[in-house]
Amino acid sequence: MKTLKLTENELVTLKVALFSHMQIIRKDIEQAKREGKDTSFQEQALAEAQQAFEALNFAQ
């Protein structure tokens, strides 16, 4: 694993992009549930994105 140094603006940009991605996944899950489809893949992707977002909260 590699350590990266980010500026505050770069960190904010990453967090905003990740948050937007999570919103899209949530909408996909809602639509799939309405259609009676399996959402396990999307739910796993959402959990991983949430973990990454939380990790960014501790970044300096």
KATAHU-V906951 format. One line per field, one symbol per residue. psi: psi as a letter, one per 30 degrees, with the letter a starting at -180 (. if undefined). burial: I if it has 9 or more other ideal C-beta (glycine too) atoms within 8 Angstrom, else O. A space follows every 50 residues. Layout:
BEGIN
psi=???
burial=???
END
This chain:
BEGIN
psi=kkkkkkleeeeeeeeeeeeeeeeeeeeeeeeeeegglkgeeeeeeeeeee eeeeefffk.
burial=OOOOOOOOOOIOOIIOOIIOIIOOIIOIIOOIIOOOOOIOOIIOIIOOII OIIOOIOOOO
END
